[in-house]
Amino acid sequence: MKKLLFLLGLFTLTACSSTTSQSTLDNKGNSYSTYSLKSATNIPDGHLKNAFENALHKELLRYGYSVGKDVNLTYNIKKYDEGLRFGRWWWGPLTQVINPELAAKSTIEVKVTTVKGKSLGTVNTHSELYAGFFGGDALNSVENAAEDIAKEIHQSGILKSNK
């Protein structure tokens, strides 16, 4: 019985998400020391913007990058849908199969430019959260997108690490 309850607990508490990114980032032989984050989104939700900015800053700091003025990261939250938390809790990881409309979804674009306006490329990310602890916090889809964007920036070599 304990094993059954344990497995049931894992099933209902497991976070299940998906994040995909497309990147056209190219450092063109240059690496920059610092970045600044700017918003170009029309979504008025300040809490949503703060969640994304905090998550992206946290991930970029983890890679050893510093805030400054060498490169502009201009983000646009193109789509954000909280989905239905109760449905994600009820169906758990099966939400993706049973009713994907219950998932929390976000689509974010980040344009990377130099201070002089030279484009270094774009990262487009789509993230979906299907399940989590009591349905999962919908903002996790935005935070997952920020993690993926930071990874793409890191892999491009556009920024120099201070580590």
C-alpha positions in Angstrom: 0.0 0.0 0.0 2.9 2.4 0.8 4.4 1.8 -2.6 1.1 2.5 -4.3 0.7 5.8 -2.4 4.3 6.7 -3.1 3.7 6.1 -6.9 0.4 8.0 -6.8 2.2 10.9 -5.0 4.9 11.0 -7.6 2.3 11.0 -10.4 0.3 13.9 -9.0 3.3 16.0 -7.9 5.5 15.6 -10.9 6.1 18.7 -12.9 5.7 18.1 -16.6 6.6 20.8 -19.1 8.0 21.3 -22.6 10.2 24.2 -23.9 11.4 24.6 -27.5 13.6 27.4 -28.9 14.8 28.6 -32.2 17.8 30.9 -32.3 19.5 33.0 -35.0 22.1 34.4 -32.6 25.5 35.0 -34.1 28.3 36.8 -32.2 29.9 37.7 -35.6 33.3 37.2 -34.0 32.7 39.5 -31.1 31.9 38.8 -27.4 30.5 41.5 -25.2 30.9 42.0 -21.5 27.5 43.2 -20.3 23.8 43.2 -21.1 20.8 45.3 -20.4 17.2 44.0 -20.5 14.4 45.9 -22.1 10.7 45.2 -22.6 8.9 45.6 -25.9 5.8 43.7 -24.8 2.3 45.0 -24.9 1.1 42.8 -22.0 0.3 45.1 -19.1 0.8 42.5 -16.3 3.7 43.8 -14.3 3.9 40.6 -12.2 4.4 38.6 -15.4 7.1 40.9 -16.7 8.9 40.8 -13.3 8.8 37.0 -13.2 10.4 36.8 -16.7 13.0 39.5 -16.0 13.9 38.0 -12.6 14.2 34.5 -14.1 16.3 35.6 -17.0 18.6 37.8 -14.8 19.0 34.8 -12.5 20.0 32.5 -15.3 22.4 34.9 -16.9 24.0 35.6 -13.6 24.4 31.9 -13.1 26.4 31.8 -16.4 28.6 34.6 -15.0 27.2 37.5 -17.1 26.9 41.1 -15.8 24.3 43.8 -16.2 25.6 46.8 -18.2 25.2 48.5 -21.5 27.1 46.6 -24.2 24.2 44.5 -25.5 20.5 45.1 -25.4 18.2 42.1 -24.8 14.8 43.3 -25.9 12.0 40.8 -25.0 8.4 40.6 -26.2 6.0 38.3 -24.4 3.9 37.5 -27.5 1.6 35.1 -25.8 0.8 34.1 -22.2 -2.1 31.8 -21.3 -2.5 30.6 -17.7 -4.6 27.6 -18.8 -6.6 25.9 -16.1 -4.7 24.9 -12.9 -7.4 22.6 -11.6 -7.3 20.7 -14.9 -3.5 20.4 -14.7 -3.8 19.1 -11.2 -6.7 16.7 -12.0 -5.1 15.2 -15.1 -1.5 15.6 -14.0 1.1 14.6 -16.7 -1.8 13.2 -18.9 -3.0 16.8 -19.5 -0.8 16.9 -22.7 -2.7 13.9 -24.1 -6.2 14.4 -22.7 -6.7 18.2 -23.1 -3.7 20.3 -24.1 -5.8 23.5 -23.7 -5.4 23.2 -19.9 -1.7 23.8 -20.1 -0.1 27.1 -19.2 1.6 28.5 -22.3 4.0 31.3 -23.1 5.7 32.4 -26.3 8.6 34.9 -25.9 10.9 36.5 -28.4 14.2 38.2 -27.4 16.0 40.4 -29.9 19.7 40.9 -29.2 21.3 44.1 -30.5 24.5 46.0 -29.8 24.2 49.5 -28.2 24.7 50.9 -31.7 21.7 48.9 -33.0 23.5 46.2 -34.8 21.4 43.0 -34.7 23.0 39.9 -33.3 20.0 37.7 -33.8 16.8 36.6 -32.1 15.7 33.8 -29.8 12.1 32.6 -30.0 10.9 30.3 -27.2 7.6 28.5 -26.7 7.0 26.9 -23.3 4.1 24.8 -22.0 3.4 23.5 -18.4 1.2 20.5 -18.3 1.3 19.5 -14.6 3.0 20.3 -11.3 2.4 20.5 -7.6 -1.3 21.2 -7.3 -1.5 21.9 -11.0 1.7 23.9 -11.2 2.2 27.7 -11.2 1.5 29.1 -14.6 4.4 31.5 -14.3 6.7 28.4 -14.4 6.1 28.4 -18.2 7.6 31.9 -18.4 10.5 30.9 -16.1 11.2 27.8 -18.2 11.3 30.0 -21.3 13.8 32.4 -19.5 16.1 29.4 -18.7 16.0 28.3 -22.3 16.7 31.8 -23.6 19.7 32.2 -21.2 21.0 28.8 -22.5 20.8 29.9 -26.1 22.6 33.2 -25.3 25.3 31.3 -23.5 25.8 28.8 -26.3 26.0 31.6 -28.9 29.1 33.1 -27.2 27.7 36.7 -27.5 28.5 37.4 -23.8 31.7 36.9 -22.0 31.5 35.2 -18.6 33.0 37.0 -15.6 33.6 33.7 -13.9 
